Amino acid sequence: AQSVSQHNHHVILSEAASLELGCNYSYGGTVNLFWYVQYPGQHLQLLLKYFSGDPLVKGIKGFEAEFIKSKFSFNLRKPSVQWSDTAEYFCAVNDRGATNKLIFGTGTLLAVQP
Amino acid sequence: DGGITQSPKYLFRKEGQNVTLSCEQNLNHDAMYWYRQDPGQGLRLIYYSQIVNDFQKGDIAEGYSVSREKKESFPLTVTSAQKNPTAFYICASSRQVSSYEQYFGPGTRLTVT
């Protein structure tokens, strides 16, 4: 069965620090990859996605992620975080099958201190 | 504005009672999904529907039921058979089977005592 691992459960950073959140998945076939963000009290929003092409994907609010197929990884990065980036971040994968089912990681709670 | 509506935001029920959570979308999406979110466990798929009058079980369907009588509506019933019903429930939709981006609703927090 597919699974998604997010190794950082809780990350605390100061403003202007760089961010990297890890995401690894287990699936041998072709996948689509997503990062979603959930700000406090708000619904899940798409941060960025990878379907094919350039493995370095740029998303909203200065976030980017790199798909490394050989490592089954899709890590999220941001060079300089802001207090407003405080949120929970979820990595998700689907297998491009007919069901369009998303498998989510357990999430990483990011707290940015001013 | 197009989007997904879930009501109510907070719901309280006594143990042993069934409760139905609503989900409405005006995005004209074919596919709809129900997820359950628990602290430290991410989102887990309960049920999904690719088309009206059809739905399939997700990974944790036991104790839940759904219906899809209209394209825009996908209500979820949490039955008394669900052993740990207290959770945050999120509805989502996507355009078609071939469209992989899902859009999420604001969620309903259900507390059963």
HADDOCK unambig.tbl for C-alpha pairs under 7 A between the chains (distance, minus, plus):
assign (segid A and resid 42 and name CA) (segid B and resid 106 and name CA) 6.39 0.50 0.50
assign (segid A and resid 43 and name CA) (segid B and resid 104 and name CA) 6.48 0.50 0.50
assign (segid A and resid 43 and name CA) (segid B and resid 105 and name CA) 6.04 0.50 0.50
assign (segid A and resid 43 and name CA) (segid B and resid 106 and name CA) 4.46 0.50 0.50
assign (segid A and resid 44 and name CA) (segid B and resid 104 and name CA) 5.81 0.50 0.50
assign (segid A and resid 98 and name CA) (segid B and resid 97 and name CA) 6.21 0.50 0.50
assign (segid A and resid 99 and name CA) (segid B and resid 97 and name CA) 6.87 0.50 0.50
assign (segid A and resid 100 and name CA) (segid B and resid 97 and name CA) 6.34 0.50 0.50
assign (segid A and resid 100 and name CA) (segid B and resid 100 and name CA) 6.13 0.50 0.50
assign (segid A and resid 104 and name CA) (segid B and resid 42 and name CA) 6.09 0.50 0.50
assign (segid A and resid 104 and name CA) (segid B and resid 43 and name CA) 5.84 0.50 0.50
assign (segid A and resid 105 and name CA) (segid B and resid 42 and name CA) 5.71 0.50 0.50
assign (segid A and resid 106 and name CA) (segid B and resid 40 and name CA) 5.63 0.50 0.50
assign (segid A and resid 106 and name CA) (segid B and resid 41 and name CA) 4.60 0.50 0.50
assign (segid A and resid 106 and name CA) (segid B and resid 42 and name CA) 3.85 0.50 0.50
assign (segid A and resid 107 and name CA) (segid B and resid 40 and name CA) 6.89 0.50 0.50
assign (segid A and resid 107 and name CA) (segid B and resid 42 and name CA) 5.53 0.50 0.50
